[in-house]
């Protein structure tokens, strides 16, 4: 009896987690897929099976192509640049220097603050009439009149990407930093004895040993950034004319502004599949490199 219980015991312990995942993750996913394949009224009532009609309507729109491009640019730029800058910052914070604890506390602050607050601050900074950026530059005598920092939709989108990078860097920094601190100093000592240069140590010791941490931070950031809503919505709400929309803000507008919940569900499914594909390919490529 005890042997049987020991075999079943691990499953009993994980059962609550499995049930929570089923209720709060699997059930909503199934419901979204169902809505995407159904004719849905503006009130959210499912009328009947519509097949791929919602997907056809969404993909045939010129707006969707632009929004999808924005989403890819947004995700690649934020994740790529924040990973690079976060890695460099982690290297710096891993060194011994006076005030290192204070520097680490300052770095974590943007990550500890909610995205809505961060986006609101950035929106205030770049405002043409009363923004702190123009005020600071005029007081320093660098400019003599207020500059419009967002003359085009592209400029607005660039500032949103900058905000996304700013709030993402701390997560990458501390994920990589945890990996750096677990590296045995003897590796570097042995490399120094062999006459290895700084860059040889970096590419032959540091990067390979922190690759698991980089993999975790990159995959999680792809998911978080791809699905990020507050920054875009707080600064521009996807305007003008959907030019700064991403898939998340676009499907929100479809569902709650235009009453097209079936099409919004279709956009959500497309985003889910893209995210699943990208994350899977990245994980497979990293694991293959690790095996080699």
Secondary structure, 3 states (H helix, E strand, C coil): CHHHHHHHHHHHHHHHHHHHHHHHHHHHHHHHHHHHCEEECCCCCEEEECCCHHHHHHHCCHHHHHHHHHHHHHHHHHHHHHHHHHHHHHHHHCCCCCCHHHHHHHHHHHHHCCHHHHHHHHHHHCCCCCCHHHHHHHHCCCCCCCCCCCCCHHHHHHHHHHHHHHHHHHHHHHHHHHHHCCCCHHHHHHHHHCCCCHHHHHHHHHHHHHHHHHHHHHHHHHHHHHCCCHHHHHHCCCCCCCCCCCHHHHHHHHHHCCCCHHHHHHHHHHHHHHHHHHHHHHHHHHHHHHHC
